[in-house]
Amino acid sequence: MTSPTATVLLVFGRGVQRDAAGYRLTPESAARVDAAVAYVAAHAAAFRRAAAARVVFTGGWPHGRHEVASPPPGAREGELMLAAARAAGLDRHADLHAETRSRTTLQNLVHTVEDGLLADREFDADRPLGLVSHPWHLPRVRFLAGKVLGLAGPALRDVPTPDDTPGGPWRRERALRAAARLGYLGVRDPARLLRRERGIARLAGGGRRR
């Protein structure tokens, strides 16, 4: 039996780099855009039939502490991913949007909801929400999507990058997932989740992307 196609995708960023030429996506962020483009191309017929296919690119300025200056307009993570997707022609198959305020995976989900980018969508086993990221990241994304969106199991569809980062941060991700399960135990309200996240970050001694 063929699994239903996710015609709404959330693409999670993995950093922005700055060099002499300006701001650009890290290879990991670019790989996630490529995974979204490839998924849509592989399911082009379903996207054509969909009444409101959508791809949301999530991410603001993940690196550095909160007092570090953000990139200029157009150079945030979600914006750069959206621009790359448009260059690849993805806007011919789906509406493209960017969430650009976040520094963390939890914030990606919370701010996507706050910005109304999923307000008119319902998800279930027949209409799953696609999650686009690296294989080592997707288990934590699924856990946090359950907290923020109330979705689990077949209502979520993993769309992994085809080539994982060599020696990807599996161990660190397992630790982050364990910390999230403990730190967010019994909490579902987005505001409380964000407060818990700040507390966890203070205990960890840093403000970097988690």
N, C-alpha and C positions, 0 to 999 in steps of 0.2 A: 504494500500500500504506500502510495506516495504521500509524503508529509506536506501539509499546506505551506505555501510560500509566505514568508513575512514580507509584506509590501510597505511596512513602516520600519525603518531602521534607525537605531541610535549608534553613532560611531564615536568611540571614545578616543580622545587624543592621548599622545604619549610624548609631548614636549615640543618646544620651539627652540631653535638655535639662532644665535646672532653672530654674524661675521662681517667682513668688510663689505659684502654685497647687501647686507640688511638682514631681515628676519626670514627664516625658512623652517619648514617642518623637519623634525628629526626623521631618520630613516624609519623608525618604528611608527611614527604618526603617518608617514607617507604610505607605509605598508597597509595600514588600516583603511586608508582611503582606497587603495588599490583593491582591498578585499571587498569593500562595498561596491565598487564599480564592477568587479568580476561577478559578484552575486547578482546584481541587477541584470547584467548581460546574460547570465545563465538562466534567468527567470524572466526574460523580457516579455514573454506573452502574458504572464500573470500581472506584471506591472502595467501592461497596456490595458488589461481588463479591469484593473483596480480603479475604483471611483476616485480615490484620493491618495495615491502613493506618495510617500514622504520619506526623506532622509534627513536626519538631524545630526549635525556635527557638533560635538560638545567639547568645550575647553577654553579657558581664558589664558592665564599666565601661570603655569604650574611651578616654575622654578624659582627658587629664592624665597626669602622671607617676605612677609606681607608688606613691609615697608619699602621693598625694592620696587622701583618704578615699573609700571606696566608698559608693554609695547605701544606704539602709536596706533590709531585707528586703522583697521585693515590687516594688522599683523598679529592679532591674537590667534590662538590655536584653532578655534572653530572657524574663524574667518579664512585662515590659510588652507584648512582642509576643504572648506566649501569652494574656494577658488580653484583648488586642484581638481575637485570633482567636476566643476563646470568646464574646466579645460579638457577633461576627459569625456565630455558630452553627457554627463549623468543627468543634467537638467532636462534632457529630452524625454526621460522616462519617469521622473518624479519631481515633486516640489522639494527644493533644497532650503534648509534653514540652518542657522548656527546659534548655539548658546555660547556666550563668550565671557561669562563672569566667574567661572569656576576654577578652582585650584586642585580639586580632589575628585575622586570618582563619586563619592557620596554627593558632593556639590553638583557634579554633572547631572545627576538624576533629579535632585531637588530643584535646581534652577531650571531645568527643562520643563518640569511641571509648573513651576511658578511663572515661567514665561509663556505658558499656554500652548506649548508646542505639541502637546498630546491631548489637549482639552477636548477635542471632538473625535477622539478615537476610543474604541473599546477593543480589548484583546482577550482572546481565549484560545483554545486548542485549534479552532478552525481559522482564527485570525491572529496568529502569534506576532509578538513584537520581536524584531531582530536585534540582536546585540552584537556589534562588530568590534572585535578586539583580538589580542593575542590569546592563544590557548591558556597560558599561565594566568592571565588576568580574568578570564571569563567566569571562573567559579566565584570570585569575589563580586563581580558585577551582578551575577545572578542572585547572590545573597542580598546585596544592597537593593536590587530591583524589587525583591520580595518585600523588603522593609518599606521602601518609598512608594512603590506602585501597587503592592499587594498582588503581584503576579509570581507564578511559580510553574514548574513542570513544563508541560507542552504549550503553555501560554507565552513562553519565551523560546526563541530560536537562536542558538549560537551560530554566529557567522565568524569563524576564526580566520585569522590571516593564514594564507596557505603555507608560508614558511616561517617557522618560529624563530625568534632571536636565538642564535647559537648560545647554548648554556643559559637560557633565559632565567629570570629571577624567580624560579619556582619556590625555593626555600623562603625567600623574603615574602612572597605572596602568601604562602601557607601561614606564615607568622602574622601577616596583616589580617588574613581572613579569620584566624583564631582570635586575634585581638578585637576584631569587629563583632564576632559572635558573642564574646564576653562583654564588651563595652556597650553594645546596643541591645543587650538582653531585655526583652519586655518592652522595648521602645519602638514606636512606629510613627509618632508625630514628627514631621520634618524639622520643626524648630528645635525640638528636644534632641533629635538625632544630630543636628549641627552643633548644638551645645556640647553633646557628648564627644563629638569628634574633636572640638577644640580642646576639651579636657584631656583626651588621649594624646593629642599632639603636644600639649604642654608637658605631660608626663614623659613623653618620648624625647623632649628637649629640642624640638625643631618645628619649623613651619613649612617643610617641603611637602611636595605632593605625596599623598598616601593612597 
